[in-house]
């Protein structure tokens, strides 16, 4: 697979799709981040973008293609009240075209 450069997300990453983290303060500014990664994830399964769980998740469905086609990074603010909006994804790594995209949650304090 072709890989693109790793882009570091600002802020603090506090959870990912496979971590099960689900408790966030409603006052936090929370974002779902999709970033293209160069390295193969160690001991992590990569899920294809066409997977039904990926397609059912609105953040993955929208942000993965945007990250791949738009410079390697995309993010979207999470509505207050959504505990872990990417918690239903099978893994935090999604294959799209010739790239692998990592899905993360970050907060701004």
Chimera marker file (.cmm) of the C-alpha trace (Angstrom):
<marker_set name="trace">
<marker id="1" x="0.000" y="0.000" z="0.000" r="1" g="1" b="0" radius="0.5"/>
<marker id="2" x="1.104" y="3.507" z="-0.742" r="1" g="1" b="0" radius="0.5"/>
<marker id="3" x="1.471" y="5.639" z="2.363" r="1" g="1" b="0" radius="0.5"/>
<marker id="4" x="1.475" y="9.355" z="2.938" r="1" g="1" b="0" radius="0.5"/>
<marker id="5" x="3.294" y="11.313" z="5.614" r="1" g="1" b="0" radius="0.5"/>
<marker id="6" x="2.085" y="11.225" z="9.195" r="1" g="1" b="0" radius="0.5"/>
<marker id="7" x="0.363" y="14.397" z="10.277" r="1" g="1" b="0" radius="0.5"/>
<marker id="8" x="0.299" y="15.059" z="13.998" r="1" g="1" b="0" radius="0.5"/>
<marker id="9" x="-2.965" y="16.325" z="15.426" r="1" g="1" b="0" radius="0.5"/>
<marker id="10" x="-2.822" y="19.207" z="17.864" r="1" g="1" b="0" radius="0.5"/>
<marker id="11" x="-4.393" y="18.875" z="21.286" r="1" g="1" b="0" radius="0.5"/>
<marker id="12" x="-4.507" y="15.821" z="23.474" r="1" g="1" b="0" radius="0.5"/>
<marker id="13" x="-5.753" y="12.530" z="22.122" r="1" g="1" b="0" radius="0.5"/>
<marker id="14" x="-7.844" y="10.970" z="24.833" r="1" g="1" b="0" radius="0.5"/>
<marker id="15" x="-9.515" y="8.078" z="23.099" r="1" g="1" b="0" radius="0.5"/>
<marker id="16" x="-9.742" y="6.093" z="19.918" r="1" g="1" b="0" radius="0.5"/>
<marker id="17" x="-12.256" y="3.885" z="18.249" r="1" g="1" b="0" radius="0.5"/>
<marker id="18" x="-11.014" y="0.743" z="19.952" r="1" g="1" b="0" radius="0.5"/>
<marker id="19" x="-10.316" y="2.125" z="23.420" r="1" g="1" b="0" radius="0.5"/>
<marker id="20" x="-13.846" y="2.123" z="24.746" r="1" g="1" b="0" radius="0.5"/>
<marker id="21" x="-13.382" y="5.551" z="26.314" r="1" g="1" b="0" radius="0.5"/>
<marker id="22" x="-16.820" y="6.977" z="26.621" r="1" g="1" b="0" radius="0.5"/>
<marker id="23" x="-17.009" y="9.581" z="29.355" r="1" g="1" b="0" radius="0.5"/>
<marker id="24" x="-16.421" y="13.171" z="28.337" r="1" g="1" b="0" radius="0.5"/>
<marker id="25" x="-17.417" y="16.432" z="29.951" r="1" g="1" b="0" radius="0.5"/>
<marker id="26" x="-20.162" y="18.223" z="28.051" r="1" g="1" b="0" radius="0.5"/>
<marker id="27" x="-18.164" y="21.450" z="28.358" r="1" g="1" b="0" radius="0.5"/>
<marker id="28" x="-15.140" y="20.113" z="26.463" r="1" g="1" b="0" radius="0.5"/>
<marker id="29" x="-14.496" y="20.966" z="22.836" r="1" g="1" b="0" radius="0.5"/>
<marker id="30" x="-14.275" y="17.479" z="21.369" r="1" g="1" b="0" radius="0.5"/>
<marker id="31" x="-13.260" y="16.597" z="17.794" r="1" g="1" b="0" radius="0.5"/>
<marker id="32" x="-13.102" y="13.453" z="15.701" r="1" g="1" b="0" radius="0.5"/>
<marker id="33" x="-9.836" y="13.433" z="13.766" r="1" g="1" b="0" radius="0.5"/>
<marker id="34" x="-8.948" y="11.388" z="10.693" r="1" g="1" b="0" radius="0.5"/>
<marker id="35" x="-5.304" y="11.379" z="9.645" r="1" g="1" b="0" radius="0.5"/>
<marker id="36" x="-3.406" y="9.405" z="7.049" r="1" g="1" b="0" radius="0.5"/>
<marker id="37" x="-0.574" y="7.350" z="8.547" r="1" g="1" b="0" radius="0.5"/>
<marker id="38" x="2.662" y="6.067" z="7.017" r="1" g="1" b="0" radius="0.5"/>
<marker id="39" x="3.376" y="3.177" z="9.302" r="1" g="1" b="0" radius="0.5"/>
<marker id="40" x="1.545" y="-0.113" z="9.546" r="1" g="1" b="0" radius="0.5"/>
<marker id="41" x="-0.280" y="-0.103" z="12.870" r="1" g="1" b="0" radius="0.5"/>
<marker id="42" x="1.328" y="-2.627" z="15.224" r="1" g="1" b="0" radius="0.5"/>
<marker id="43" x="-1.017" y="-5.414" z="16.250" r="1" g="1" b="0" radius="0.5"/>
<marker id="44" x="-4.050" y="-3.560" z="14.939" r="1" g="1" b="0" radius="0.5"/>
<marker id="45" x="-6.524" y="-4.755" z="12.377" r="1" g="1" b="0" radius="0.5"/>
<marker id="46" x="-7.160" y="-2.452" z="9.438" r="1" g="1" b="0" radius="0.5"/>
<marker id="47" x="-10.813" y="-2.244" z="8.403" r="1" g="1" b="0" radius="0.5"/>
<marker id="48" x="-11.795" y="-1.532" z="4.819" r="1" g="1" b="0" radius="0.5"/>
<marker id="49" x="-13.754" y="1.661" z="4.187" r="1" g="1" b="0" radius="0.5"/>
<marker id="50" x="-16.579" y="-0.368" z="2.625" r="1" g="1" b="0" radius="0.5"/>
<marker id="51" x="-17.170" y="-2.224" z="5.910" r="1" g="1" b="0" radius="0.5"/>
<marker id="52" x="-20.773" y="-1.772" z="7.084" r="1" g="1" b="0" radius="0.5"/>
<marker id="53" x="-19.650" y="-0.444" z="10.490" r="1" g="1" b="0" radius="0.5"/>
<marker id="54" x="-17.493" y="2.214" z="8.834" r="1" g="1" b="0" radius="0.5"/>
<marker id="55" x="-20.293" y="3.237" z="6.486" r="1" g="1" b="0" radius="0.5"/>
<marker id="56" x="-22.771" y="3.412" z="9.379" r="1" g="1" b="0" radius="0.5"/>
<marker id="57" x="-20.541" y="5.855" z="11.280" r="1" g="1" b="0" radius="0.5"/>
<marker id="58" x="-21.120" y="9.363" z="9.915" r="1" g="1" b="0" radius="0.5"/>
<marker id="59" x="-17.729" y="10.655" z="11.091" r="1" g="1" b="0" radius="0.5"/>
<marker id="60" x="-15.749" y="7.858" z="9.408" r="1" g="1" b="0" radius="0.5"/>
<marker id="61" x="-17.895" y="7.981" z="6.281" r="1" g="1" b="0" radius="0.5"/>
<marker id="62" x="-17.254" y="11.716" z="5.832" r="1" g="1" b="0" radius="0.5"/>
<marker id="63" x="-13.768" y="12.261" z="7.293" r="1" g="1" b="0" radius="0.5"/>
<marker id="64" x="-11.827" y="9.306" z="5.839" r="1" g="1" b="0" radius="0.5"/>
<marker id="65" x="-12.195" y="10.360" z="2.172" r="1" g="1" b="0" radius="0.5"/>
<marker id="66" x="-11.648" y="13.992" z="3.149" r="1" g="1" b="0" radius="0.5"/>
<marker id="67" x="-8.361" y="13.120" z="4.884" r="1" g="1" b="0" radius="0.5"/>
<marker id="68" x="-7.085" y="11.049" z="1.950" r="1" g="1" b="0" radius="0.5"/>
<marker id="69" x="-8.114" y="13.532" z="-0.729" r="1" g="1" b="0" radius="0.5"/>
<marker id="70" x="-7.457" y="16.723" z="1.207" r="1" g="1" b="0" radius="0.5"/>
<marker id="71" x="-3.865" y="16.628" z="2.395" r="1" g="1" b="0" radius="0.5"/>
<marker id="72" x="-3.829" y="13.853" z="4.962" r="1" g="1" b="0" radius="0.5"/>
<marker id="73" x="-5.934" y="15.361" z="7.757" r="1" g="1" b="0" radius="0.5"/>
<marker id="74" x="-9.571" y="16.120" z="8.476" r="1" g="1" b="0" radius="0.5"/>
<marker id="75" x="-11.527" y="16.846" z="11.638" r="1" g="1" b="0" radius="0.5"/>
<marker id="76" x="-15.060" y="17.592" z="12.733" r="1" g="1" b="0" radius="0.5"/>
<marker id="77" x="-16.412" y="18.949" z="15.999" r="1" g="1" b="0" radius="0.5"/>
<marker id="78" x="-18.548" y="16.555" z="17.989" r="1" g="1" b="0" radius="0.5"/>
<marker id="79" x="-21.942" y="17.637" z="19.232" r="1" g="1" b="0" radius="0.5"/>
<marker id="80" x="-22.251" y="17.930" z="22.995" r="1" g="1" b="0" radius="0.5"/>
<marker id="81" x="-23.700" y="14.805" z="24.497" r="1" g="1" b="0" radius="0.5"/>
<marker id="82" x="-22.037" y="12.298" z="22.147" r="1" g="1" b="0" radius="0.5"/>
<marker id="83" x="-19.930" y="10.148" z="24.470" r="1" g="1" b="0" radius="0.5"/>
<marker id="84" x="-17.740" y="8.332" z="21.930" r="1" g="1" b="0" radius="0.5"/>
<marker id="85" x="-18.915" y="9.005" z="18.381" r="1" g="1" b="0" radius="0.5"/>
<marker id="86" x="-16.447" y="6.559" z="16.831" r="1" g="1" b="0" radius="0.5"/>
<marker id="87" x="-16.765" y="3.851" z="19.478" r="1" g="1" b="0" radius="0.5"/>
<marker id="88" x="-18.766" y="1.629" z="17.145" r="1" g="1" b="0" radius="0.5"/>
<marker id="89" x="-15.903" y="1.284" z="14.640" r="1" g="1" b="0" radius="0.5"/>
<marker id="90" x="-14.207" y="-2.139" z="14.638" r="1" g="1" b="0" radius="0.5"/>
<marker id="91" x="-10.715" y="-0.570" z="14.810" r="1" g="1" b="0" radius="0.5"/>
<marker id="92" x="-9.104" y="2.854" z="14.722" r="1" g="1" b="0" radius="0.5"/>
<marker id="93" x="-7.472" y="2.172" z="11.322" r="1" g="1" b="0" radius="0.5"/>
<marker id="94" x="-9.409" y="2.318" z="8.056" r="1" g="1" b="0" radius="0.5"/>
<marker id="95" x="-8.092" y="1.429" z="4.588" r="1" g="1" b="0" radius="0.5"/>
<marker id="96" x="-9.251" y="3.799" z="1.864" r="1" g="1" b="0" radius="0.5"/>
<marker id="97" x="-7.912" y="3.538" z="-1.683" r="1" g="1" b="0" radius="0.5"/>
<marker id="98" x="-4.141" y="3.071" z="-1.164" r="1" g="1" b="0" radius="0.5"/>
<marker id="99" x="-3.926" y="4.723" z="2.259" r="1" g="1" b="0" radius="0.5"/>
<marker id="100" x="-4.582" y="3.903" z="5.897" r="1" g="1" b="0" radius="0.5"/>
<marker id="101" x="-6.417" y="6.488" z="7.990" r="1" g="1" b="0" radius="0.5"/>
<marker id="102" x="-6.385" y="6.546" z="11.774" r="1" g="1" b="0" radius="0.5"/>
<marker id="103" x="-9.530" y="7.737" z="13.566" r="1" g="1" b="0" radius="0.5"/>
<marker id="104" x="-9.032" y="9.511" z="16.896" r="1" g="1" b="0" radius="0.5"/>
<marker id="105" x="-10.869" y="11.702" z="19.361" r="1" g="1" b="0" radius="0.5"/>
<marker id="106" x="-9.165" y="14.813" z="20.698" r="1" g="1" b="0" radius="0.5"/>
<marker id="107" x="-10.195" y="17.536" z="23.091" r="1" g="1" b="0" radius="0.5"/>
<marker id="108" x="-9.208" y="21.159" z="23.431" r="1" g="1" b="0" radius="0.5"/>
<marker id="109" x="-9.049" y="22.416" z="26.982" r="1" g="1" b="0" radius="0.5"/>
<link id1="1" id2="2" r="1" g="1" b="0" radius="0.2"/>
<link id1="2" id2="3" r="1" g="1" b="0" radius="0.2"/>
<link id1="3" id2="4" r="1" g="1" b="0" radius="0.2"/>
<link id1="4" id2="5" r="1" g="1" b="0" radius="0.2"/>
<link id1="5" id2="6" r="1" g="1" b="0" radius="0.2"/>
<link id1="6" id2="7" r="1" g="1" b="0" radius="0.2"/>
<link id1="7" id2="8" r="1" g="1" b="0" radius="0.2"/>
<link id1="8" id2="9" r="1" g="1" b="0" radius="0.2"/>
<link id1="9" id2="10" r="1" g="1" b="0" radius="0.2"/>
<link id1="10" id2="11" r="1" g="1" b="0" radius="0.2"/>
<link id1="11" id2="12" r="1" g="1" b="0" radius="0.2"/>
<link id1="12" id2="13" r="1" g="1" b="0" radius="0.2"/>
<link id1="13" id2="14" r="1" g="1" b="0" radius="0.2"/>
<link id1="14" id2="15" r="1" g="1" b="0" radius="0.2"/>
<link id1="15" id2="16" r="1" g="1" b="0" radius="0.2"/>
<link id1="16" id2="17" r="1" g="1" b="0" radius="0.2"/>
<link id1="17" id2="18" r="1" g="1" b="0" radius="0.2"/>
<link id1="18" id2="19" r="1" g="1" b="0" radius="0.2"/>
<link id1="19" id2="20" r="1" g="1" b="0" radius="0.2"/>
<link id1="20" id2="21" r="1" g="1" b="0" radius="0.2"/>
<link id1="21" id2="22" r="1" g="1" b="0" radius="0.2"/>
<link id1="22" id2="23" r="1" g="1" b="0" radius="0.2"/>
<link id1="23" id2="24" r="1" g="1" b="0" radius="0.2"/>
<link id1="24" id2="25" r="1" g="1" b="0" radius="0.2"/>
<link id1="25" id2="26" r="1" g="1" b="0" radius="0.2"/>
<link id1="26" id2="27" r="1" g="1" b="0" radius="0.2"/>
<link id1="27" id2="28" r="1" g="1" b="0" radius="0.2"/>
<link id1="28" id2="29" r="1" g="1" b="0" radius="0.2"/>
<link id1="29" id2="30" r="1" g="1" b="0" radius="0.2"/>
<link id1="30" id2="31" r="1" g="1" b="0" radius="0.2"/>
<link id1="31" id2="32" r="1" g="1" b="0" radius="0.2"/>
<link id1="32" id2="33" r="1" g="1" b="0" radius="0.2"/>
<link id1="33" id2="34" r="1" g="1" b="0" radius="0.2"/>
<link id1="34" id2="35" r="1" g="1" b="0" radius="0.2"/>
<link id1="35" id2="36" r="1" g="1" b="0" radius="0.2"/>
<link id1="36" id2="37" r="1" g="1" b="0" radius="0.2"/>
<link id1="37" id2="38" r="1" g="1" b="0" radius="0.2"/>
<link id1="38" id2="39" r="1" g="1" b="0" radius="0.2"/>
<link id1="39" id2="40" r="1" g="1" b="0" radius="0.2"/>
<link id1="40" id2="41" r="1" g="1" b="0" radius="0.2"/>
<link id1="41" id2="42" r="1" g="1" b="0" radius="0.2"/>
<link id1="42" id2="43" r="1" g="1" b="0" radius="0.2"/>
<link id1="43" id2="44" r="1" g="1" b="0" radius="0.2"/>
<link id1="44" id2="45" r="1" g="1" b="0" radius="0.2"/>
<link id1="45" id2="46" r="1" g="1" b="0" radius="0.2"/>
<link id1="46" id2="47" r="1" g="1" b="0" radius="0.2"/>
<link id1="47" id2="48" r="1" g="1" b="0" radius="0.2"/>
<link id1="48" id2="49" r="1" g="1" b="0" radius="0.2"/>
<link id1="49" id2="50" r="1" g="1" b="0" radius="0.2"/>
<link id1="50" id2="51" r="1" g="1" b="0" radius="0.2"/>
<link id1="51" id2="52" r="1" g="1" b="0" radius="0.2"/>
<link id1="52" id2="53" r="1" g="1" b="0" radius="0.2"/>
<link id1="53" id2="54" r="1" g="1" b="0" radius="0.2"/>
<link id1="54" id2="55" r="1" g="1" b="0" radius="0.2"/>
<link id1="55" id2="56" r="1" g="1" b="0" radius="0.2"/>
<link id1="56" id2="57" r="1" g="1" b="0" radius="0.2"/>
<link id1="57" id2="58" r="1" g="1" b="0" radius="0.2"/>
<link id1="58" id2="59" r="1" g="1" b="0" radius="0.2"/>
<link id1="59" id2="60" r="1" g="1" b="0" radius="0.2"/>
<link id1="60" id2="61" r="1" g="1" b="0" radius="0.2"/>
<link id1="61" id2="62" r="1" g="1" b="0" radius="0.2"/>
<link id1="62" id2="63" r="1" g="1" b="0" radius="0.2"/>
<link id1="63" id2="64" r="1" g="1" b="0" radius="0.2"/>
<link id1="64" id2="65" r="1" g="1" b="0" radius="0.2"/>
<link id1="65" id2="66" r="1" g="1" b="0" radius="0.2"/>
<link id1="66" id2="67" r="1" g="1" b="0" radius="0.2"/>
<link id1="67" id2="68" r="1" g="1" b="0" radius="0.2"/>
<link id1="68" id2="69" r="1" g="1" b="0" radius="0.2"/>
<link id1="69" id2="70" r="1" g="1" b="0" radius="0.2"/>
<link id1="70" id2="71" r="1" g="1" b="0" radius="0.2"/>
<link id1="71" id2="72" r="1" g="1" b="0" radius="0.2"/>
<link id1="72" id2="73" r="1" g="1" b="0" radius="0.2"/>
<link id1="73" id2="74" r="1" g="1" b="0" radius="0.2"/>
<link id1="74" id2="75" r="1" g="1" b="0" radius="0.2"/>
<link id1="75" id2="76" r="1" g="1" b="0" radius="0.2"/>
<link id1="76" id2="77" r="1" g="1" b="0" radius="0.2"/>
<link id1="77" id2="78" r="1" g="1" b="0" radius="0.2"/>
<link id1="78" id2="79" r="1" g="1" b="0" radius="0.2"/>
<link id1="79" id2="80" r="1" g="1" b="0" radius="0.2"/>
<link id1="80" id2="81" r="1" g="1" b="0" radius="0.2"/>
<link id1="81" id2="82" r="1" g="1" b="0" radius="0.2"/>
<link id1="82" id2="83" r="1" g="1" b="0" radius="0.2"/>
<link id1="83" id2="84" r="1" g="1" b="0" radius="0.2"/>
<link id1="84" id2="85" r="1" g="1" b="0" radius="0.2"/>
<link id1="85" id2="86" r="1" g="1" b="0" radius="0.2"/>
<link id1="86" id2="87" r="1" g="1" b="0" radius="0.2"/>
<link id1="87" id2="88" r="1" g="1" b="0" radius="0.2"/>
<link id1="88" id2="89" r="1" g="1" b="0" radius="0.2"/>
<link id1="89" id2="90" r="1" g="1" b="0" radius="0.2"/>
<link id1="90" id2="91" r="1" g="1" b="0" radius="0.2"/>
<link id1="91" id2="92" r="1" g="1" b="0" radius="0.2"/>
<link id1="92" id2="93" r="1" g="1" b="0" radius="0.2"/>
<link id1="93" id2="94" r="1" g="1" b="0" radius="0.2"/>
<link id1="94" id2="95" r="1" g="1" b="0" radius="0.2"/>
<link id1="95" id2="96" r="1" g="1" b="0" radius="0.2"/>
<link id1="96" id2="97" r="1" g="1" b="0" radius="0.2"/>
<link id1="97" id2="98" r="1" g="1" b="0" radius="0.2"/>
<link id1="98" id2="99" r="1" g="1" b="0" radius="0.2"/>
<link id1="99" id2="100" r="1" g="1" b="0" radius="0.2"/>
<link id1="100" id2="101" r="1" g="1" b="0" radius="0.2"/>
<link id1="101" id2="102" r="1" g="1" b="0" radius="0.2"/>
<link id1="102" id2="103" r="1" g="1" b="0" radius="0.2"/>
<link id1="103" id2="104" r="1" g="1" b="0" radius="0.2"/>
<link id1="104" id2="105" r="1" g="1" b="0" radius="0.2"/>
<link id1="105" id2="106" r="1" g="1" b="0" radius="0.2"/>
<link id1="106" id2="107" r="1" g="1" b="0" radius="0.2"/>
<link id1="107" id2="108" r="1" g="1" b="0" radius="0.2"/>
<link id1="108" id2="109" r="1" g="1" b="0" radius="0.2"/>
</marker_set>
